[in-house]
Amino acid sequence: MCAAIVSKILGNEKDITDPNSYITFTHMKPRIQGWYNVPERWTKVLGKYYTDEGNLFLGNYLQTKVLHYVENDFLTDEIIEKLKNESKVLH
């Protein structure tokens, strides 16, 4: 986010971004999800779990791209521990 703000201030967005980029991400701001009843906190209404195989699911949807979450408590101690263990295996 900081890089985007700096780029906007410097006016060089077109020099460092590709308008045809295939990069996408999931943004978990409740008000942009298109939900009929918008919850105050998406983590209260949507299940989340990180499998032993290293897969993150939100609801029943496997997350395969960048995930921008806006609630700090989204990453539980359990998920953080699994991520740490997975990182040790990969390195």
PyMOL commands that set and color helices and strands:
alter all, ss='L'
color gray80, all
select helices_A, chain A and resi 2-10+13-16+30-32+42-44+72-74+77-90
alter helices_A, ss='H'
color red, helices_A
select strands_A, chain A and resi 25-27+48-50+56-58+61-63+66-68
alter strands_A, ss='S'
color yellow, strands_A
deselect
rebuild
show_as cartoon
